[in-house]
Amino acid sequence: MQGFMDRLADVLGKFANRINNLRYIMVIKNAFAALIPVIITGAFGTLFSAMVFDAENGLAQIEALRFLESLKPISSAVSYVTLSFLTIYAVFLIG
């Protein structure tokens, strides 16, 4: 069984290496690697908007932390700008 797994890993590794060396795949891979900070920023904006600044389900439901609800539009805007325009950023980097 181990010999089969080694042969399968060798065949798939060669195939993946061949695909990875294609010019267009490399450009797309590098563009998305450059977009990782944008994706992470948008994910944190969504996370804070839903779990911290939400008055019904987040930390803002606690009376002492009610002031956090006023920060929700900021995190929603960060999430919108990063994740909604992700395709524009990707096209610019790939193009």
Buried (B, 14 or more C-beta within 10 A) or exposed (E): EEEEEEEEEEEEEEEEEEEEEEEEEEEBEEBBEEBEEBBEBBEBBBBBBBEBBBBEEBBBEEEEBEEBBEBBEEBBEBBBBBBEEBEEBBEEBEE
